[in-house]
Amino acid sequence: MRPNVPTWRILSKQRWKPTSVYLCFKETLFHKGTRIVPVRWPGGWASRLLRRGPGFNPWQQHGCDASVLLDSTPGNKAEKDAGPNQSLRGFDVIDDIKQAVEEACPATVSCADIIAFATRDYVALAGGPSYSIGGGRLDSLTSFMTDANMLPSPDLSVERTRQAFADQGLSIEDMVALLGGHTVGFSHCSFVMRRLFNFQNTGQPDPSMN
């Protein structure tokens, strides 16, 4: 039986004082520098974190609740092992940050908040905007592969992608903002090979590509 655990629990900035959440995270993360996290390739880490932080994947499921960090068990396959999540990277970095933050501020900063804060800061380090974000997210206690397998395919048309977002109560503006996270970093060749070399089995490139 799937337990009824509320996971969409992003709370206001007032839940904790900044010094007890974000400042603890920031001091721990950046004062220890590359011993905890790599900072020489911010664009790459920004793209990796966006997919599990404020990117589309977590919002499409149950919110930014760090459920993708949970491992599978003998009786349950977790989101981490779903097909759409096989290209996710950097789980060890989040684990390292969590360990360091727990040593500095025990039982204060959730994994979900770590992902959100780290994503925001790596986006800024990569040359993107710095945006305000509150703390107070609670980590999920459950993770199910079936949830992640329902993620829209990158091969969907614009209209079908728009509908997938609309089904979650999200607007076109939300779609553009969330999918924008996929314009940072790099793409795997398998996502573009067909359009470049054999579009619709013609042996030619997709004529709509400029």
JONOR-V650110 format. One record per pair of residues at least 12 apart in sequence whose C-alpha atoms are under 10 Angstrom apart, sorted by the first residue. I is the first residue (numbers start at 0). J is the second residue. D is the distance in Angstrom with one decimal. If there is no record, write none. Layout:
{{I;J;D} {I;J;D}}
//
This chain:
{{1;141;8.4} {1;142;9.9} {1;143;9.4} {2;140;9.1} {2;141;8.0} {3;141;9.5} {4;139;7.5} {4;140;7.2} {4;141;7.8} {5;61;8.7} {5;64;9.9} {5;137;9.3} {5;138;9.9} {5;139;7.9} {5;140;9.3} {5;141;10.0} {6;60;9.7} {6;61;6.0} {6;62;6.7} {6;63;8.2} {6;64;6.2} {6;65;9.5} {6;66;9.0} {6;136;8.8} {6;137;7.2} {6;138;7.3} {6;139;5.6} {6;140;8.4} {6;141;9.0} {7;58;9.1} {7;60;9.5} {7;61;5.8} {7;62;5.1} {7;63;7.3} {7;64;7.2} {7;136;8.4} {7;137;8.4} {7;138;9.6} {7;139;8.9} {8;61;9.3} {8;62;7.7} {8;63;8.4} {8;64;7.9} {8;135;8.0} {8;136;5.8} {8;137;6.3} {8;138;8.9} {8;139;9.5} {9;62;8.0} {9;63;7.7} {9;64;8.5} {9;111;9.4} {9;112;9.3} {9;133;8.4} {9;134;7.7} {9;135;6.3} {9;136;4.8} {9;137;7.4} {10;133;7.4} {10;134;6.8} {10;135;5.2} {10;136;6.2} {10;137;8.8} {11;132;9.3} {11;133;6.2} {11;134;7.0} {11;135;7.0} {11;136;9.1} {12;131;9.7} {12;132;7.6} {12;133;4.4} {12;134;5.7} {12;135;7.3} {13;133;8.0} {13;134;8.2} {13;135;8.6} {14;133;8.7} {14;134;7.2} {14;135;6.0} {14;136;9.6} {15;107;9.1} {15;108;9.9} {15;133;9.0} {15;134;7.0} {15;135;6.8} {16;133;9.8} {16;134;8.8} {16;135;9.9} {17;133;8.4} {17;134;7.9} {19;104;7.8} {19;107;6.7} {19;108;7.9} {19;134;9.5} {20;100;9.7} {20;104;8.6} {20;107;6.3} {20;108;5.5} {20;109;8.8} {20;112;8.3} {20;113;9.2} {20;116;9.7} {20;133;9.1} {20;134;6.5} {20;135;8.1} {21;107;9.7} {21;108;7.8} {21;112;8.3} {21;113;8.5} {21;116;7.2} {21;117;9.9} {21;132;9.3} {21;133;8.3} {21;134;7.0} {21;135;9.9} {23;100;7.0} {23;101;9.6} {23;103;7.3} {23;104;6.6} {23;107;8.5} {23;108;8.0} {24;96;8.3} {24;97;8.9} {24;99;8.8} {24;100;6.1} {24;101;9.4} {24;103;8.8} {24;104;8.5} {24;107;9.4} {24;108;7.3} {24;112;9.0} {24;113;7.1} {24;116;7.9} {24;117;8.7} {25;100;9.2} {25;113;9.6} {25;116;8.4} {25;117;8.7} {25;120;9.1} {26;100;8.9} {26;103;9.1} {27;96;8.0} {27;97;9.7} {27;99;6.5} {27;100;6.0} {27;101;9.5} {27;102;9.1} {27;103;7.0} {27;104;9.1} {28;95;9.6} {28;96;6.7} {28;97;9.6} {28;99;7.8} {28;100;7.8} {28;113;9.8} {28;117;8.7} {31;99;9.1} {34;95;9.4} {35;92;7.3} {35;93;9.3} {35;94;9.6} {35;95;6.1} {35;96;6.4} {35;97;9.8} {35;98;9.5} {35;99;7.7} {36;89;9.8} {36;91;9.5} {36;92;6.1} {36;93;8.6} {36;95;7.6} {36;96;7.3} {36;117;10.0} {37;92;8.3} {38;121;8.3} {38;124;8.3} {38;125;9.6} {39;124;9.6} {39;125;9.8} {40;121;9.3} {40;124;9.0} {40;125;7.9} {40;184;9.6} {41;118;10.0} {41;120;9.2} {41;121;5.6} {41;122;7.3} {41;123;8.5} {41;124;5.8} {41;125;4.9} {41;126;8.6} {41;183;10.0} {41;184;9.1} {42;121;7.3} {42;122;7.2} {42;123;9.3} {42;124;7.6} {42;125;4.7} {42;126;8.1} {42;127;9.2} {42;183;6.4} {42;184;5.7} {42;185;9.2} {43;121;9.0} {43;122;9.7} {43;125;8.4} {43;183;7.2} {43;184;4.9} {43;185;7.6} {44;88;8.9} {44;89;7.8} {44;92;9.7} {44;117;9.2} {44;118;8.2} {44;121;6.7} {44;122;8.5} {44;124;9.7} {44;125;8.7} {44;183;9.2} {44;184;7.9} {45;117;8.3} {45;118;5.9} {45;119;8.1} {45;120;8.3} {45;121;4.9} {45;122;5.2} {45;123;8.6} {45;124;8.3} {45;125;6.9} {45;127;9.5} {45;180;8.3} {45;181;9.8} {45;183;7.1} {45;184;7.5} {46;87;9.8} {46;88;9.8} {46;118;8.4} {46;121;8.7} {46;122;8.1} {46;125;9.5} {46;179;9.9} {46;180;6.3} {46;181;6.7} {46;182;7.9} {46;183;5.2} {46;184;5.3} {46;185;8.1} {47;86;9.2} {47;87;6.7} {47;88;6.2} {47;89;6.9} {47;90;9.5} {47;118;8.6} {47;121;9.8} {47;180;9.1} {47;181;9.2} {47;183;8.9} {47;184;7.9} {47;185;9.9} {48;87;8.8} {48;88;8.4} {48;89;7.8} {48;90;9.4} {48;93;9.2} {48;114;6.8} {48;115;8.2} {48;116;9.8} {48;117;7.4} {48;118;5.3} {48;119;8.9} {48;121;8.1} {48;122;9.0} {48;180;9.2} {49;114;8.6} {49;115;8.5} {49;117;9.3} {49;118;5.9} {49;119;8.5} {49;121;9.2} {49;122;8.4} {49;177;8.8} {49;178;9.6} {49;179;9.4} {49;180;5.8} {49;181;7.9} {49;183;8.9} {50;84;9.2} {50;86;10.0} {50;87;7.6} {50;88;9.5} {50;118;9.2} {50;177;9.2} {50;178;9.3} {50;180;7.2} {50;181;7.8} {51;63;7.7} {51;64;9.4} {51;65;7.6} {51;66;9.3} {51;67;7.2} {51;68;8.9} {51;84;9.3} {51;87;8.0} {51;88;9.5} {51;89;9.9} {51;90;9.8} {51;111;9.3} {51;114;7.3} {51;115;8.7} {51;118;8.8} {52;64;8.7} {52;65;8.0} {52;67;9.8} {52;111;7.7} {52;112;8.9} {52;113;9.0} {52;114;5.4} {52;115;5.3} {52;116;8.7} {52;117;8.6} {52;118;6.4} {52;119;8.9} {52;180;9.9} {53;114;8.5} {53;115;6.6} {53;116;9.8} {53;118;7.6} {53;119;8.7} {53;176;9.7} {53;177;7.2} {53;180;8.5} {54;115;9.8} {54;118;9.4} {54;174;9.9} {54;176;8.7} {54;177;5.2} {54;178;6.9} {54;179;8.3} {54;180;6.1} {54;181;8.2} {55;150;8.8} {55;151;9.7} {55;164;9.1} {55;173;9.4} {55;174;8.1} {55;176;9.2} {55;177;5.4} {55;178;6.4} {55;179;9.3} {55;180;8.2} {55;181;9.2} {56;83;9.0} {56;84;8.7} {56;146;9.9} {56;147;7.6} {56;149;9.9} {56;150;6.9} {56;151;9.2} {56;177;9.1} {56;178;9.6} {57;146;9.9} {57;147;8.7} {57;150;9.6} {58;164;9.7} {58;167;8.6} {58;169;9.7} {58;177;9.0} {59;146;8.7} {59;147;8.4} {59;149;8.6} {59;150;6.9} {59;151;9.0} {59;163;8.8} {59;164;7.8} {59;166;9.5} {59;167;6.9} {59;168;10.0} {59;169;9.6} {60;78;9.7} {60;142;9.9} {60;143;9.8} {60;145;9.9} {60;146;6.1} {60;147;6.9} {60;148;9.9} {60;149;8.4} {60;150;8.0} {60;167;9.1} {61;139;8.9} {61;142;9.7} {61;146;8.7} {62;111;9.5} {62;136;9.5} {62;139;9.4} {63;110;9.7} {63;111;6.1} {63;112;8.5} {63;114;8.5} {63;115;7.8} {63;136;7.6} {63;137;8.8} {63;138;8.4} {63;139;9.0} {64;109;8.9} {64;110;7.8} {64;111;5.0} {64;112;8.3} {64;114;9.2} {64;115;9.7} {64;136;6.7} {64;137;6.2} {64;138;4.8} {64;139;5.3} {64;140;9.0} {64;141;9.7} {64;142;9.9} {65;109;8.6} {65;110;6.0} {65;111;4.7} {65;112;8.5} {65;113;9.1} {65;114;7.5} {65;115;9.5} {65;136;9.2} {65;137;8.4} {65;138;5.7} {65;139;6.3} {65;140;9.1} {65;141;9.7} {65;142;9.1} {66;78;7.3} {66;79;8.4} {66;110;9.2} {66;111;8.4} {66;138;6.9} {66;139;5.3} {66;140;7.2} {66;141;6.5} {66;142;5.3} {66;143;8.5} {67;79;5.2} {67;80;8.9} {67;81;9.7} {67;84;8.5} {67;87;9.5} {67;90;9.3} {67;111;9.9} {67;139;9.1} {67;141;9.3} {67;142;6.7} {67;143;8.8} {67;144;9.3} {67;147;8.8} {68;90;7.0} {68;91;9.8} {68;93;8.7} {68;94;8.9} {68;110;8.5} {68;111;9.4} {68;138;9.7} {68;139;9.5} {68;142;8.5} {69;90;10.0} {69;138;10.0} {69;139;8.7} {69;140;8.3} {69;141;7.6} {69;142;6.4} {69;143;9.3} {70;141;9.8} {70;142;8.1} {70;143;9.9} {71;142;8.1} {71;143;8.5} {71;144;8.8} {75;141;9.7} {75;142;8.4} {75;143;7.1} {75;144;8.1} {76;142;7.8} {76;143;6.0} {76;144;5.4} {76;145;8.3} {77;141;8.2} {77;142;4.9} {77;143;4.4} {77;144;4.6} {77;145;8.2} {77;146;8.9} {77;147;8.6} {78;141;9.4} {78;142;5.7} {78;143;5.1} {78;144;4.1} {78;145;7.3} {78;146;6.9} {78;147;5.4} {78;148;8.0} {79;142;8.3} {79;143;8.6} {79;144;7.2} {79;147;8.2} {80;143;9.1} {80;144;6.6} {80;145;10.0} {80;147;8.8} {80;148;9.6} {81;143;8.6} {81;144;5.2} {81;145;7.5} {81;146;8.6} {81;147;6.0} {81;148;5.9} {81;149;9.6} {81;150;9.9} {82;144;8.6} {82;145;10.0} {82;147;7.9} {82;148;6.6} {82;149;10.0} {82;150;9.6} {83;144;9.7} {83;147;6.8} {83;148;6.5} {83;149;8.8} {83;150;7.1} {83;151;8.9} {83;152;8.1} {83;153;9.5} {84;144;9.4} {84;147;7.4} {84;148;8.6} {84;150;9.5} {86;187;9.1} {93;110;7.7} {93;111;9.9} {93;113;7.5} {93;114;7.2} {93;117;8.8} {94;110;8.6} {94;113;9.8} {96;110;9.0} {96;113;7.6} {96;114;9.5} {96;117;9.2} {97;109;8.1} {97;110;6.7} {97;113;7.3} {97;114;9.6} {100;113;8.9} {107;135;9.3} {108;134;8.2} {108;135;8.0} {108;136;8.7} {108;137;9.1} {108;138;9.9} {109;134;8.9} {109;135;7.7} {109;136;6.7} {109;137;6.2} {109;138;6.2} {109;139;9.9} {110;136;8.4} {110;137;8.0} {110;138;6.3} {110;139;9.4} {111;134;9.1} {111;135;8.7} {111;136;5.9} {111;137;6.5} {111;138;5.7} {111;139;8.6} {112;132;9.5} {112;133;8.5} {112;134;6.1} {112;135;6.9} {112;136;5.7} {112;137;7.9} {112;138;8.5} {113;134;9.2} {113;136;9.4} {115;132;7.9} {115;133;9.0} {115;134;8.6} {115;136;9.1} {116;131;9.6} {116;132;7.5} {116;133;8.8} {116;134;8.5} {119;131;8.4} {119;132;8.0} {122;180;9.3} {122;183;9.0} {125;183;8.9} {125;184;9.8} {127;183;9.7} {150;163;8.7} {151;163;6.9} {151;164;9.1} {153;190;7.9} {154;190;8.1} {154;191;9.8} {160;174;8.3} {161;173;9.7} {161;174;7.0} {161;175;9.4} {162;174;9.9} {164;177;10.0} {192;204;9.1} {193;205;8.3} {194;206;8.8} {194;207;9.4} {194;208;8.2} {195;208;8.4}}
//
